[in-house]
Each structure stands twice: as C-alpha cells, then as structure tokens.
Amino acid sequence: MKPRLYLPRGNFLGMNGNYTAGVLEGLSHFFPESEQLIDKAVAHVECAR
C-alpha cells in the first residue's frame, strides 16, 4: 500500500512546492498519469505571461 502522506519536495515542473504547486506535485505522485496534463497547463500559463 502506498503511503497516504506525501510531502512535496519542490522543483516539480519548475515549481517551488509551496501552496498549489505542492498540491499539483502530490496529485502527480498519487496519479502519475496526471503529470502530462499538469505540464501542459503550466506551459500554457507560462506562455500567457
């Protein structure tokens, strides 16, 4: 059984691991298939800046 607590380490897709970045990192940890979707969303936000 996987642990139920995941502590973000930061530097996930260039994010710092704090706040929502930590939530996204945890989501990717427990649901690895979500990483591609998160990566696309981060790239979209960075392009909009």
TAKA-V267577 format. One record per run of one state. SS is the DSSP state (alpha for helix, beta for strand, coil for the rest). FROM is the first residue (numbers start at 1). LEN is the number of residues. Records with the same first field share a line. If there is no record, write none. Layout:
# TAKA-V267577
SS = FROM-LEN / FROM-LEN
This chain:
# TAKA-V267577
coil = 1-11 / 13-2 / 16-4 / 31-1 / 49-1
beta = 12-1 / 15-1
alpha = 20-11 / 32-17
